[in-house]
Amino acid sequence: MGANCIIRSAHEATVTGPTPLFGTTINSLDLRAGATLIIASMVAEGRSIIENANIIDRGYEKIEDKFIKLGARISRVPAKELVK
């Protein structure tokens, strides 16, 4: 997404900015990181696709509905439709 980030360890990262973010295809590794990717995607320029987004559902029921109420343009797309 273009962030200025240095991974220090499995539990530490340094992020400096401001840095503009850009839409991309990203893989959600767990529910908290996935929720963070949704927020980052909403402020990024362009379109983002978050793969494995179903992981986010384990901790955040209908998260897309909550963000839509805040004005986000977000939708679920079955993976088979993304291949087109």
N, C-alpha and C positions, 0 to 999 in steps of 0.2 A: 504494500500500500504506500510505500515511500517514507515511512517514519524513520527518523534518525535514532536508531536504537542499537545498543551494545548489550549482548547477552553475557552477563558476568558468570552465572552459574545456573543450575537447574531451578534456583529459587530467586534469582536476582537479575534485574535488567536495568539499564540506565537509558532513559528516553529524554532527549533534548529537543527543544522546539522554540518557537512554533515551526512546524513543517507541514505543508499541505499534504493531504492524503489523497490517493487515487484509487478508484474502484478496480477490483481484480477478483480472481477466483481464489478462495482461501478455504482451508480445511479446518473445521472445528474439532479440536482434540478433546475438550471436556466441556461441561455445561457453563462454568464461569468464564472460561476463555471464549466460548461461543457467544455468550451474551455481550462480552466486550467487543467481539468482532462485529456484532450487529450494530452497536453504537458507533464504532469506528466507521463502518460502512455508511451509516446515515450522514456523517459529516464529511465523507469523502466525495471528491468530484467524480462523477460517472457512476457506472453500475457495478455492483459487487455481487458475486455468487458465493454463498457459504455452503460448502459441501459438508455432509454429515450433520446437518442442522438438527436432525432428530435427537441428537445427544442433549441438546439444550432443553428439550421437553421434560427431561427427568427432573429438572429443578424449577422450571418456569413454564407453567401451564398457559397455553395460548399467548405466548409473549408477543407474537406479531399483532394481536388485537390491541394490546396495551400500547404498543408503539404507534399503531394507526391512529388511536385516539389522541395521541400527541402530535399528529400531523405527518408521520412517516409514510413514505410510499414503500411498502414492503409486502411481499407475497410469497407463498410457498409454491414451488414448482417441482413436480415429480422429476426425478433424475432422467427418466427416459425422454422428457421434453427438452432437456438441456442439450441433448446430443444433436438435435436438429440444426 
